[in-house]
Amino acid sequence: MLPFFFVLIFIYKNRINIMALFDNINPNLLQNAATQNEMFDTAFSWEPKRQHHFILDIGDVPAYLIKASGKPTIANGEVALDMINVKRYVKGKSEWSTITMTLYDAIVPSGAQAVMEWVRLHHESATGRDGYSSFYKKQIKLHQLSPLGEVIEEWTLNGAFITDAAFGTYDWSSDAVQEIELTIRYDWAFLNF
């Protein structure tokens, strides 16, 4: 082990080099070090959103019958701009993808009946008449809940209507509950908060 005064002499002789080194250090490094320390300190203090903490509001369909739902997805098209030997790209049309919902089919209130009421606004099988879009398009609200039940995220799906409704199956060998699968198309979605 070196005596203390030798260490001091070494530091004194090399202080110019050390000071020059500090002058060349990116000032963001020290800032990033502070950010990394904050990140390490808070790494375990955040709460994740849970998939089963949600409520879906479709209007006439009781919210407690909705077992599962997808979240909105958007796809941006692309347009290629040809330039001699290369291509450049810009954004094309944006399209919101369909979402799938799963509902329980209860005896009372009947999940199938609630869905059929909405389907009849699209198309009435008994008469063959189709409805106006202002009749069958709905605004759907998807609420993400905190562990305490507070609404922490809200999606609004505008112009939503049913593209597919599957009312389940019958099977004597199964004791599973009846479920209804819906595919919903919507014009656009908005994340309110």
N, C-alpha and C positions, 0 to 999 in steps of 0.2 A: 504494500500500500504506500502510495506517495505521500510525503509530508504535505501538510496543508499549504505552506508557502510556495512549494513547487507548482501546485495546482493554480495558485493565484498568479504566479509568474507566467505560466503557460496561457492562462486566460488573458492576461494583460498584453502579452506579445501578439496574440491572435485576435484581439478585440476588433482591430480594423477589419480583418477578414470576416469576422462574425457580423460586424455592423454592415459590411457590404452585402453579406448574405441576406441579412434581414431587409435591406433596401430592395433586393431583387425578388423577395417573396411576394407572391400575388396577395394583395390585401383581402381578396375573397376567401383565401384559404383559412384565415383566422375566423372570418365570418361563418364559413362552412363548418368549421370545427365547433363553433357555438351552436349552429343549427343541428349538427350531428349529436351534440350533447343533449340538446332539447329533444331531439327525436328519440334518443336512447331513454331519456327520463320519462317521456310520454308514450313510449312504445306499447305499454300495457294499460293505458288509461282510456282508450277508445272503446266504444261499444258497437259491435257489428249489427247491421240490419238483419232480421231473421225472416226467412221465407214464410213462416207460418203466422207472422204478425201482419195481417192485412184484412181489409174489408173492401168489397167491391160493390158499388152502387149502380145497378142497372135500371132502377125504377120499379117496375112491377114484379121483378124477380126478387124474392126475399134473400137478403144478403147472407143469412146463415145457411142457405142451401149451396152456396158457392164454395166448393172444396179447394179448387186450384185455378190459377190463372197465369198466363204468360204476361210479361211486361212488354211495353212497346219496343219495336225495333225499326230502325230506319236504314235504308240502303240508298246511297248516292250513286247515281249512274255516272258514267264517264263518257266524254266525247273526245275522240282522237283528232288532233289537228295535224295532218300530214305535212311535212316540210322537207322536201327533197329526200334526204337519207334518214331522217329522224322523225319521231312523233313527239308531240307535246300534248298534254292532257289538261282538260278543264272539267269541272263538274257538270254533269248532265242533270236529268230530272231526279228528284228525290221521291222515294216511294216508301211509305210506311207498310210494314209487313203485317199479315194477319196474326191474330193471337188465338190461342186455344184456351177454352175454359172448361172445367169439369164441375158439374153440379150434382148434388145428391138428388135423387128422385124420391121425395117423401110421399107418404100417403096423404097427409093433410099438413100443410098445403101442398098440393101436387106440383112437383117441379116440372113434370111433363106438361101440365096444363098451363103453367106460367110461361113456359117457353113457347107453347103452341099459340097462346094469345099474341105473342110478339110475331111469330111466323105468319099468323093470319093477317097481320098488317102488311106483310110483304106480298103474300099470295093467299087467296082464299080458295081452297081446293074444291069446296062444294059448288061454287059459282064460276070458278076459273078466272076471277078478276084479280088483277094486280093492284097494289096500293101505290099512292104517290110517295116519293122519297120523304116528303115532310111528315108522312104518317109513320113509316117504319124506321127511319134513322133516329138514333138516340144519342144522347151524350152520356158517356160512362165515366164514372169517377173511381179511380183505384187509389186507395189510401194505404200507405205503409204506416204501421203502428210501432211505437216504442214499447219496451217491456212494461211500461206503466199504462199503455193504452192510448197515449197521445198520438195524434196524427203528425208524423214527422216528414212525410213525403206525399205529394198528391199529383197524380197524373190525370189529365182529362183527355178522353178519346172522343173526338168530335165526328159526327156523321157515321156512327157505328151501326152496322146491320149484320144479320146472320147470313153467312154463305153456306154453312153446313150445320145440320143438327142431327146428331146420332143419339137415339133414345135408349141405347143399351141393348142387352141381349137376355134371352131366357136360357137357363141351363139347370137341369134337375140335379146335376152332380156338384153344383156350387152353392155355397151359402153367402156369397158376396152380395153387397148391397147394390141396388140399381143406381147407375150413374148416367148422366147425360153429357155428351161431349158437344161443345159448340165451337165453331170456327167463326171468328168475328173479323170483319173487314171494317176499317175506319178510314176517313179521309186524312186526318192528321191528328197528332197527339201533342200535348203541351205539358211540360213539367212545371207545375205552379210553384212548388217549393220542395 
